[in-house]
Amino acid sequence: MNKPYSVRNAQPSEFMEIGKLMVQTYSQLEGFPKESEQPNYYRMLANVGELTAKPYTEILVAVSVENRIAGAVVYFGDMQFYGSGGTATQEQNSAGFRLLAVDQAARGQGVGKLLTNACIKKASAQKLRQLIIHTTMAMQTAWKMYERMGFKRSQDLDFMQGELPVFGFRLPL
């Protein structure tokens, strides 16, 4: 039986496409700031490939059997390179992921869970003690998925991104 999607590392030639997917995904979230409100954030999304210049940082993609990108996430094998607000970048012996985006046509097919599990597997293989993530109220589908997968709210990781509250989660490994 063939799996509809598999996960692999993104190729640099795919970074622009992934950036467009991320901009499209985040700009369509109801209650999430628009590009005009947070231009630097959207610039970072559009140029997501630049994050891979940081040590222990990679972009994972879920691809169809036709090798079409259905979703992407940025994995940080060392939290000092995570780049969020708040205290998360000070966490030791920890990994994190950010900027999970799933193409609208692939939603509801387990792509987000597949990418999250790939991050859990990477952090476990590194023998790290936890995996850290952030989400917002606008991302209720992802929030509920993370909780079902065992992530627990960690208020000490919360921060404000402009006027947007961002909520931290941990998964002990």
N, C-alpha and C positions, 0 to 999 in steps of 0.2 A: 504494500500500500504506500503510495507516494504522499509525502507531506506537502501541503500546498505552499508552505514557506520554509525557508531555511535562513539561518543567520550566518553572516560572514563580516569581515572587516570591509569597510567602504574603500573604494579606490579613489585616489585624488581626482581622477577625471569625473567622479560622481559628486564631488563636493558641491558644485553649483546647483545641481538638481536637488540635493538634500537640503541645501539652504532655502530653495524655493518652496519645498515641501514644508519646512519648518515655519517659514513666514506665513504661508497659506493656512497651516493648521492653527497657529497661535492667533492670527488676526481674525479668525472665524469664531473664536471662543467668546460666548456671551459673557459679559462682565469682565473680560480681560482687557487691559489697556491697548489702545490702538497705536499704530505706528507714529501718528502725530503726537501722541502723549509720551511715548518712550522710544524716540528714534534710535538711541544708542543700542537698546535691547534688540530691536529689529535689524539693525546693522550687524550685530553679533550673530543673529539667526541666519541672515543671508550669507554671511561669511563664516559659517560654522566650521568649515575645513581648517581655518586658521587655528582653531583650538588644538588640533593635533600636533602643532609645533611644541606644545607643552609636554614634558616628560610624562610617561605612563598614561597618556590620553589617547583614546581612539574612538572612532565612530563605527558603530555596528549598524548593519542594515539587515532588514528582513527582506528577502527577495523571493519572487515567485519562481516556478520552474522555468519560466521564460526569462528569468534574470531581471524582472522589473522590480524596482524598489517599492515596497509596500509600507515601509516604516523605517525609522532610524532613531538612534539614541547616542548620546556622547557618554562614554565610560571613562571615569577617572580612577586610575589605580592608586592614586595618592591624593588625599584630600587637599593638600596645600595648593593644588592646581585647579581646584573645583570652580573657583571664580564667583561664588555667590556672596551675598551679604551675610551678616550674622557671624556666628562662631564656627560654622561647619568646617572652614578651612584649617582650623586648629586641631581638628580631630586626628588622633594618631592611630596607626595600625587599622586604617579604615579606607574603604573605597566609596565611590558615589557615582550616580549617574544623573544627567540632566537632559532637558530638551528632547524628551521622548515625543515623537510625532508619528502618526499613522495616516497614510493616505485615506482620504474620505471613501474611496471605492473599496478599501480593504477593512474598514471598521467593522467590529463585531465578529471578526474571524480569528481572534486570538493573537494578532500580531503584537499588540502591546505586551501581553503576557509572555510571548515568546522572547521578545527583546529584554524584558525584565529578568526572565529566567537566565538568559545568556549573561547578563550582568552579575547575577547571583553566582552563577557557575564560575565566572572569571575571578570574582572576589574570593570565593571559597578556594579556588586553585592557588591563589596568592597567600592563602592561610591567614587572611585578615579577619579581624574580630567582628566587623559589622559593615553594612552597606547603608549609605545615607542618601536620602532623596528629599526633594522639596516639591510641593504642589500648591495650588491655589484653590479657592472656592469655585472658580470658573472651570476647574478640571475635575468635576465630580465623578466622571466615569473612571478616570485614572485613580483618583483618591480611593474609591471603593475597591478597585482591583488591587491596589497596594495593600489595603487592610485585609482583604481576603487571602493575600499571599503571605501574611504574617508581619508586615511592617507595622510598627507602633508609633503613634504620635509622640514627638519629642519637642515640647514647647521651648526647651533651651536652644533649639536650632532655628526657631522662628525669626523672621526679620521683615522689615518693610522694604519693598522695592518701589521707591517713590511713594505713591499713596496706596499701593497694592500690598495687602498682607500676604506673606509667603510662609507656608507651614512646613516644618521639618518632620521627617520620619526616619526611623532606624529599623534595620532588620539585623538582629544578632545572628552571627554565622557560627 
